[in-house]
Amino acid sequence: MKEQVFFAPGKLMLTGEYVVFNGVEALALPTGRFGQSLMVQSRENGNFHAWKSFEKDKEWFSSDFSLDLSRILQTNDIEKARFLQEILKYIKNYKPALFEKPAAFTTRLNFNRQWGWGSSSTLLVLLYQWSGVNPFVLNRKFYGGSGYDIAVGMENKALIYKLNESPADTGFKMIPPFNEPPYPSWQTLQDFDLPFKADLKLVYLGKKQSSANEIKKYKPVISPGQKEELNRITRSVARTTNLDEFRNLMNRHEQILSTVLGRPTIKEELFSGFKGMIKSLGAWGGDFVLASGKNTEEYFRKKGLETIFDFDKVLI
């Protein structure tokens, strides 16, 4: 039995949430050892493809597909099985040899899939690592995200990501080609570091948000001046070594997004008593926030929030 194993890290967007679709630069980071693996085992015998997905050691999804992928033979979630079937059929169209023999696919997340760290994007990166089929095309066709999370998963480095209206060569030659705007491009930050990262906490708010639904809901419109300032903030965050400057940049980013979205910041809405900085990561109101201040962990635990990570234990 031939066996292949792949791994892709999760992600967090530090700047550029919502407005990355407006061509604003976004700073994104990989979640280090937290990610998803894919094991593909080719079998000599059998007449179906088997798929199993685990969150740590708990199986949460399974499905069997006919050898030609035309039928779902069994599953514990028909909606997810149909969605996965379409993705695999799309890959098979470009790489039919991958499906000539029955295969067993096993994915394993080592983080809670409700955290919003990229259970879907890591899957697309894993499928790319296995098949060579362009994950940005898969994302555009099946998910509709900006693709920043795919770039992070492919590079496993901090990067600045941008969607362009004209083609940009990222250095990756993938099939099928990505041939319609907006085009993904990114700059990896080889030496990115935040020397004060021990003063930063990641706090889970307990409500997984759908980025796609959030974008449809708010449809951000920004002025050229706002776009320019947000890009400047992202570039400044990428090179700052000063905690106070970092906090000021994060606070300013929140203020601009508050104006663009027409809603209060998460600090104003939920944590006005906190003495320090709170920055939303991804869709506002759920997932994680980045916090830095006095007695940060104690403050949020008193608010009933128990999932709190040291930034430097997760990122960079």
C-alpha positions as MATLAB code, in Angstrom:
seq = 'MKEQVFFAPGKLMLTGEYVVFNGVEALALPTGRFGQSLMVQSRENGNFHAWKSFEKDKEWFSSDFSLDLSRILQTNDIEKARFLQEILKYIKNYKPALFEKPAAFTTRLNFNRQWGWGSSSTLLVLLYQWSGVNPFVLNRKFYGGSGYDIAVGMENKALIYKLNESPADTGFKMIPPFNEPPYPSWQTLQDFDLPFKADLKLVYLGKKQSSANEIKKYKPVISPGQKEELNRITRSVARTTNLDEFRNLMNRHEQILSTVLGRPTIKEELFSGFKGMIKSLGAWGGDFVLASGKNTEEYFRKKGLETIFDFDKVLI';
ca = [
       0.000    0.000    0.000;
       1.538    3.298   -1.136;
       1.240    6.099    1.431;
       1.723    9.869    1.133;
       1.463   12.365    3.998;
       1.099   16.148    3.731;
       0.715   19.006    6.235;
      -0.549   22.588    6.022;
      -0.606   25.167    8.852;
      -3.657   27.178    9.826;
      -3.716   30.975    9.638;
      -4.741   34.221   11.271;
      -5.241   37.570    9.531;
      -3.648   40.350   11.554;
      -4.694   43.250    9.304;
      -6.945   43.693    6.265;
     -10.059   41.781    7.348;
     -13.102   42.476    5.128;
     -11.261   45.029    2.967;
      -8.769   42.570    1.462;
     -11.470   42.153   -1.197;
     -11.095   45.878   -1.929;
      -7.444   45.404   -2.854;
      -6.153   46.403    0.587;
      -2.953   44.693    1.698;
      -3.449   42.121    4.460;
      -0.847   40.854    6.919;
      -1.384   37.178    7.689;
       0.482   34.636    9.812;
       0.667   30.832    9.942;
      -0.340   29.070   13.150;
       2.897   27.113   13.321;
       2.342   23.571   14.518;
      -1.452   24.009   14.501;
      -2.790   22.789   11.176;
      -4.181   19.854    9.236;
      -2.586   16.750    7.744;
      -3.671   14.578    4.832;
      -2.682   10.949    4.390;
      -3.436    9.322    1.044;
      -3.090    5.553    0.787;
      -3.366    3.861   -2.603;
      -4.779    0.343   -2.427;
      -4.382   -2.475   -4.914;
      -7.775   -3.964   -4.103;
     -11.247   -2.511   -3.698;
     -13.751   -0.596   -5.796;
     -14.319    2.653   -3.900;
     -12.515    5.671   -2.430;
     -12.790    6.143    1.336;
     -12.590    9.504    3.129;
     -12.329   10.058    6.889;
     -11.805   13.351    8.732;
     -10.647   13.668   12.323;
     -10.457   16.527   14.768;
      -7.548   15.367   16.884;
      -8.576   11.749   17.612;
     -12.319   12.161   17.066;
     -13.811   11.259   13.696;
     -16.314   13.917   12.623;
     -16.891   13.101    8.945;
     -16.704   10.033    6.717;
     -17.793    9.142    3.222;
     -17.157    6.486    0.568;
     -17.279    7.289   -3.143;
     -17.496    5.050   -6.180;
     -14.256    4.630   -8.095;
     -15.400    7.053  -10.808;
     -16.688    9.492   -8.111;
     -20.177    9.460   -9.626;
     -21.857    8.065   -6.487;
     -21.729    8.573   -2.762;
     -21.859    5.086   -1.303;
     -22.145    6.040    2.372;
     -21.664    9.108    4.552;
     -22.560   10.603    7.903;
     -23.179   14.045    6.332;
     -24.679   14.060    2.847;
     -24.267   17.821    2.327;
     -20.539   17.749    3.091;
     -20.130   14.565    1.061;
     -21.707   16.146   -2.020;
     -19.484   19.210   -1.639;
     -16.346   17.089   -1.316;
     -17.457   14.901   -4.220;
     -17.574   17.958   -6.508;
     -14.077   19.053   -5.446;
     -12.639   15.581   -6.062;
     -14.406   15.323   -9.441;
     -12.894   18.674  -10.407;
      -9.408   17.450   -9.490;
     -10.032   14.168  -11.341;
     -10.828   16.128  -14.494;
      -7.226   17.389  -14.523;
      -5.472   14.444  -12.890;
      -7.487   11.291  -13.746;
      -4.526    8.999  -13.003;
      -4.808    9.889   -9.296;
      -8.160    8.126   -9.105;
      -7.490    5.024  -11.216;
      -6.882    2.916   -8.109;
      -8.986    3.000   -4.944;
      -7.586    5.402   -2.362;
      -8.110    6.016    1.343;
      -7.968    9.682    2.373;
      -7.519   10.629    6.035;
      -7.436   14.240    7.234;
      -6.581   15.183   10.795;
      -6.941   18.622   12.385;
      -4.924   19.248   15.526;
      -7.060   22.258   16.488;
     -10.755   22.891   17.096;
     -12.385   23.441   13.695;
     -14.692   26.051   15.285;
     -11.749   28.357   15.933;
     -11.627   29.704   12.376;
      -7.969   28.885   11.859;
      -8.544   27.422    8.396;
      -9.992   23.929    8.284;
     -11.188   24.604    4.717;
      -8.165   26.486    3.414;
      -5.743   23.903    4.788;
      -7.735   21.215    2.984;
      -7.312   23.031   -0.332;
      -3.576   23.407    0.269;
      -3.301   19.705    1.127;
      -5.175   18.735   -2.023;
      -2.806   20.968   -3.998;
       0.230   19.333   -2.389;
      -1.147   15.949   -3.380;
      -2.540   16.697   -6.846;
      -0.864   19.869   -8.119;
      -4.260   21.370   -8.991;
      -4.387   25.109   -8.303;
      -5.879   25.737   -4.839;
      -6.812   29.323   -5.742;
      -8.984   28.026   -8.553;
     -10.589   25.526   -6.168;
     -11.150   28.305   -3.662;
     -12.720   30.627   -6.250;
     -14.960   27.874   -7.584;
     -16.073   26.237   -4.330;
     -15.525   28.678   -1.441;
     -15.243   32.287   -2.638;
     -12.640   33.481   -0.115;
      -9.881   35.969   -0.835;
      -7.227   33.237   -0.900;
      -4.888   34.804    1.658;
      -5.244   31.717    3.837;
      -4.148   29.503    0.960;
      -1.030   31.605    0.417;
      -0.182   31.312    4.123;
      -0.716   27.552    4.020;
       1.507   27.168    0.982;
       4.326   29.368    2.292;
       4.107   28.612    6.034;
       5.482   32.109    6.610;
       4.153   35.507    7.558;
       3.197   37.415    4.416;
       1.494   40.475    2.994;
      -1.282   39.438    0.634;
      -3.063   41.485   -2.016;
      -5.665   40.937   -4.726;
      -4.753   42.651   -8.013;
      -6.827   43.494  -11.066;
      -3.894   42.613  -13.343;
      -1.944   39.333  -13.383;
       0.801   38.925  -10.804;
       3.382   36.162  -10.973;
       3.675   34.641   -7.504;
       6.297   32.164   -8.629;
       3.933   29.194   -8.422;
       3.186   27.348  -11.651;
      -0.057   25.491  -11.064;
      -2.771   23.773  -13.071;
      -5.323   24.775  -14.089;
      -4.023   28.328  -14.593;
      -5.528   31.195  -12.639;
      -6.741   33.384  -15.478;
      -9.310   35.870  -14.245;
      -9.191   38.818  -11.826;
      -8.727   39.487   -9.041;
      -5.318   37.846   -9.077;
      -3.662   36.702   -5.840;
      -0.189   37.990   -5.028;
       1.895   38.064   -1.896;
       5.211   39.016   -0.390;
       6.694   36.674    2.215;
       8.229   38.306    5.274;
      11.315   36.185    5.806;
      12.442   37.791    9.064;
       9.085   38.833   10.504;
       9.066   38.954   14.271;
       7.368   40.888   17.051;
       9.928   41.195   19.858;
       7.119   41.982   22.290;
       5.024   38.945   21.377;
       5.107   37.694   24.972;
       2.805   40.642   25.784;
       0.129   39.489   23.311;
      -2.756   37.099   23.933;
      -5.153   35.334   21.565;
      -8.661   35.138   23.003;
     -11.419   32.995   21.474;
     -14.826   34.680   21.633;
     -16.670   31.403   21.199;
     -18.601   32.107   18.022;
     -17.261   30.874   14.690;
     -17.963   33.419   11.969;
     -18.495   32.802    8.260;
     -16.202   35.189    6.380;
     -18.243   34.728    3.196;
     -21.483   35.645    4.962;
     -19.835   38.607    6.672;
     -18.576   40.022    3.371;
     -22.033   39.660    1.811;
     -23.579   41.300    4.863;
     -21.335   44.357    5.053;
     -20.021   44.802    1.481;
     -17.243   47.192    2.516;
     -16.730   50.368    0.507;
     -13.580   52.337    1.279;
     -12.149   55.628    0.070;
      -8.726   55.920   -1.567;
      -7.510   57.669    1.582;
      -8.679   54.852    3.833;
      -7.110   52.268    1.555;
      -3.806   54.127    1.574;
      -3.807   54.426    5.362;
      -4.678   50.758    5.887;
      -1.842   49.734    3.576;
       0.500   52.004    5.505;
      -0.630   50.424    8.782;
      -0.006   46.921    7.437;
       3.500   47.828    6.276;
       4.249   49.508    9.605;
       3.029   46.511   11.606;
       5.268   44.255    9.504;
       8.392   46.109   10.613;
       7.645   47.565   14.050;
       9.687   46.496   17.068;
       7.878   48.707   19.582;
       4.868   47.500   21.595;
       3.286   50.940   22.020;
       3.558   51.620   18.281;
       2.045   48.219   17.553;
      -0.898   48.883   19.876;
      -1.493   52.301   18.313;
      -1.450   50.819   14.799;
      -3.900   48.079   15.796;
      -6.229   50.598   17.446;
      -6.171   52.835   14.385;
      -6.914   49.859   12.121;
      -9.952   49.033   14.288;
     -11.177   52.626   14.107;
     -10.976   52.724   10.313;
     -12.767   49.381    9.944;
     -15.407   50.555   12.416;
     -16.123   53.507   10.134;
     -16.083   51.379    6.975;
     -18.392   48.717    8.449;
     -20.632   51.150   10.286;
     -20.439   49.219   13.539;
     -18.622   49.610   16.859;
     -15.292   47.949   17.456;
     -15.312   44.721   19.424;
     -13.758   46.599   22.369;
     -16.501   49.235   22.337;
     -19.175   46.587   21.973;
     -18.057   43.979   24.505;
     -14.941   44.960   26.414;
     -15.024   48.715   27.067;
     -13.565   48.209   30.548;
     -10.360   46.613   29.270;
      -7.248   48.726   29.818;
      -5.369   47.979   26.651;
      -5.626   47.064   22.969;
      -8.101   44.646   21.394;
      -7.858   43.847   17.688;
     -10.346   41.664   15.811;
      -8.780   38.846   13.789;
     -10.943   37.953   10.819;
     -14.712   38.429   10.926;
     -15.807   40.748   13.723;
     -17.799   39.386   16.644;
     -16.516   35.808   16.671;
     -13.383   33.751   16.248;
     -10.309   35.239   17.949;
      -9.199   38.682   19.053;
      -5.667   39.833   19.780;
      -5.330   41.570   23.145;
      -2.531   43.345   24.974;
      -2.806   45.212   28.241;
      -2.756   44.963   31.990;
      -3.813   41.603   33.467;
      -5.134   40.520   30.069;
      -5.769   36.867   30.816;
      -7.383   37.595   34.177;
      -9.738   40.151   32.601;
     -11.028   37.820   29.889;
     -11.389   34.825   32.190;
     -13.603   36.954   34.423;
     -15.692   37.550   31.301;
     -16.156   33.774   30.986;
     -13.729   33.296   28.107;
     -11.528   30.281   28.770;
      -9.716   29.658   25.465;
      -6.726   31.977   25.702;
      -3.355   31.409   24.057;
       0.008   33.087   24.393;
       0.638   34.621   20.980;
       4.196   33.334   20.883;
       3.018   29.767   21.521;
       0.837   29.776   18.387;
       2.244   32.166   15.810;
       5.596   33.019   14.228;
];
